[in-house]
Amino acid sequence: MDVKANKSVRFGGDTDLKFSKLSDKLGRSKQELFGQMVDYFYKSQKDPGDLNDELLKKELGQGINRIISFIKTQEKEALTPMMADLAQLQRGLSQLSQQHSRFFHMNEEQKVDGFFAVTQRRQIKEHQDVQAKQAEIAQTLTDLLAETKSHQKQVRVQLEEKKGLKAKFMAILDHYALQREALNAITQGRLIKELKDNAHTQVNNL
């Protein structure tokens, strides 16, 4: 609903021409546009005579100064300490990376290298050497045991052979003694017994 005008404002022809063009451009009636213009300047407290917006520039400048002051305060109280902490963190990470590189990294052949890898390979090699040495010792002990068993068997065979020889010698001596005892009644029976005993002792000492 259009508001009926109950007031009038007089202005010159040039102003009316500009006002008409502005009204046509914005697609509003002069009465509506005039009311909006008054509301704008009333609410914004702007001076229509200040064509260069010096007051606005001053307010903007003050706002920018406040922003800059806020940024500097934040930089001093928060950003600078944060950057210092970040720099310290970066140094720590760099040192950690260097330590990690010494302990674990990929060499030119794209193989795992570093302290841990070298230590592990050395321990594996030492373990393999120990296993090989243990296997060699075990084989040597097995060979010695087999050789010992062989010697024991030979000794048993020799003892059996020696026992058999003793028995044969004893049989021969007993036969000899029996033959000599036939002469015991006739002469030197005592000497024959001593000869027998002496022969038995020598055979047992073999």
C-alpha positions in Angstrom: 0.0 0.0 0.0 1.3 3.4 -1.0 1.7 6.0 1.8 0.0 9.2 0.9 2.3 12.2 1.0 1.4 14.9 3.4 4.7 16.9 3.2 6.5 18.5 0.2 10.2 19.2 -0.5 11.3 21.8 -3.0 14.6 21.3 -5.0 16.1 22.6 -8.1 15.8 21.2 -11.7 19.3 19.6 -11.7 18.5 17.8 -8.5 15.1 16.7 -9.8 16.8 15.4 -13.0 19.4 13.3 -10.9 16.6 12.2 -8.6 14.5 11.0 -11.5 17.4 9.1 -13.1 18.2 7.5 -9.8 14.5 6.6 -9.2 14.2 5.0 -12.7 17.5 3.1 -12.3 16.4 1.6 -9.0 12.9 1.1 -10.1 11.3 2.9 -7.2 9.1 5.9 -6.9 10.6 9.2 -5.9 8.6 9.2 -2.7 9.7 5.6 -1.8 13.3 6.3 -2.7 13.3 9.6 -0.7 12.0 7.8 2.4 14.7 5.1 2.0 17.4 7.8 1.6 16.3 9.5 4.8 16.2 6.1 6.7 19.7 5.3 5.4 21.4 8.5 6.5 19.4 8.5 9.8 20.5 5.0 10.7 24.1 5.2 9.4 24.7 8.6 10.9 26.5 9.5 7.7 26.8 13.1 6.5 25.4 13.4 2.9 27.7 16.3 2.4 30.7 14.2 3.0 31.1 13.0 -0.6 34.6 11.4 0.1 33.3 9.4 3.1 36.0 10.8 5.3 34.1 9.7 8.4 33.7 6.2 7.0 37.4 6.1 6.2 38.2 7.3 9.7 36.0 4.6 11.2 37.5 2.0 8.9 41.0 3.2 9.8 40.2 2.9 13.4 38.8 -0.6 12.9 41.9 -1.6 10.9 44.1 -0.2 13.7 42.2 -2.3 16.2 42.5 -5.4 14.1 46.3 -4.7 13.6 46.7 -4.2 17.4 44.8 -7.4 18.1 47.0 -9.3 15.6 50.1 -7.9 17.2 48.9 -8.9 20.6 48.0 -12.4 19.4 51.4 -12.6 17.7 53.2 -11.6 20.9 51.1 -13.7 23.3 50.3 -16.7 21.2 51.9 -16.9 17.8 55.5 -16.2 18.8 55.5 -18.8 21.6 53.7 -21.2 19.2 56.4 -20.6 16.6 59.1 -21.2 19.2 57.4 -24.4 20.2 57.1 -25.4 16.6 60.8 -24.7 15.9 61.7 -26.8 19.0 59.4 -29.6 17.8 61.0 -29.5 14.4 64.5 -29.7 15.9 63.3 -32.6 18.0 61.8 -34.3 15.0 65.0 -33.7 13.0 67.1 -35.3 15.7 64.7 -38.2 16.0 64.8 -38.6 12.2 68.6 -38.7 12.3 68.6 -41.3 15.1 66.0 -43.3 13.3 68.1 -43.1 10.1 71.1 -44.4 12.0 69.1 -47.3 13.5 66.9 -48.1 10.5 67.1 -47.0 6.8 67.2 -48.3 3.3 70.5 -48.5 1.5 71.3 -47.8 -2.1 70.3 -51.4 -2.9 66.9 -50.8 -1.4 67.7 -53.2 1.4 67.1 -52.6 5.1 70.2 -51.2 6.8 71.2 -49.5 10.0 72.2 -50.4 13.5 69.3 -52.7 14.2 69.5 -54.5 10.9 73.3 -54.9 11.1 73.1 -56.1 14.7 70.4 -58.6 13.8 72.4 -59.9 10.8 75.5 -60.2 13.0 73.5 -62.1 15.7 72.0 -64.4 13.1 75.5 -65.1 11.7 76.9 -65.7 15.1 74.0 -68.0 15.9 74.5 -69.9 12.6 78.3 -70.2 13.4 77.5 -71.5 16.9 75.0 -74.0 15.4 77.6 -75.1 12.8 80.3 -75.5 15.6 77.8 -77.4 17.8 77.0 -79.7 14.8 80.7 -80.2 14.2 81.4 -81.0 17.9 78.4 -83.4 17.9 79.7 -85.1 14.8 83.2 -85.4 16.4 81.7 -86.8 19.6 79.6 -89.3 17.5 82.7 -90.4 15.6 84.7 -90.7 18.9 81.8 -92.7 20.5 81.7 -95.0 17.5 85.5 -95.4 17.5 85.4 -96.1 21.3 82.7 -98.7 20.8 84.8 -100.3 18.1 87.9 -100.3 20.4 85.8 -101.8 23.2 84.6 -104.5 20.9 88.2 -105.2 19.8 89.3 -105.3 23.4 86.5 -107.7 24.3 87.5 -109.9 21.3 91.2 -109.8 22.4 90.3 -110.6 26.0 88.2 -113.6 24.8 91.2 -114.7 22.6 93.6 -114.2 25.4 91.3 -116.2 27.7 91.1 -119.0 25.1 94.9 -119.0 24.7 95.3 -119.3 28.5 92.9 -122.2 28.6 94.8 -123.9 25.8 98.1 -123.3 27.5 96.7 -124.6 30.8 95.5 -127.7 29.0 98.9 -128.3 27.5 100.6 -127.8 30.8 98.2 -130.1 32.6 98.8 -132.7 30.0 102.5 -132.2 30.4 102.2 -132.4 34.1 100.2 -135.6 33.9 102.9 -137.1 31.7 105.6 -136.1 34.1 103.7 -137.3 37.1 104.1 -140.8 35.8 107.7 -140.4 36.6 106.9 -138.9 40.1 107.2 -142.2 41.9 110.5 -142.9 40.4 112.4 -139.5 40.7 112.1 -135.8 41.6 108.4 -135.6 42.1 108.7 -132.3 44.0 110.5 -130.6 41.2 107.7 -131.6 38.8 105.1 -129.9 41.0 107.1 -126.7 41.2 107.6 -126.7 37.5 103.8 -127.0 37.0 103.0 -124.2 39.5 105.6 -121.9 37.9 104.2 -122.5 34.4 100.6 -121.8 35.6 101.8 -118.5 37.2 103.5 -117.4 34.0 100.5 -118.2 31.8 98.2 -116.3 34.2 100.4 -113.3 33.9 100.1 -113.2 30.2 
